[in-house]
Amino acid sequence: MNENPRLTSVVFRLNKDRLETLKDLSRETRIRQSEYLREAIGDLLEKYEDRLMD
């Protein structure tokens, strides 16, 4: 995985209920929403790593 510290903005739509749950989690844990989203995307890409290697 590329550990390049440069970040790029991404805009996407999220179900309002999911967003509220993410906000609640972020407030509770004091971890930024963006950190959770980067982690989730990293996990997803790792899960499908075999498909990406083709």
MOKA-V392008 format. One record per pair of residues at least 12 apart in sequence whose C-alpha atoms are under 7 Angstrom apart, sorted by the first residue. I is the first residue (numbers start at 1). J is the second residue. Records with the same first field share a line. If there is no record, write none. Layout:
I->J / J
This chain:
none
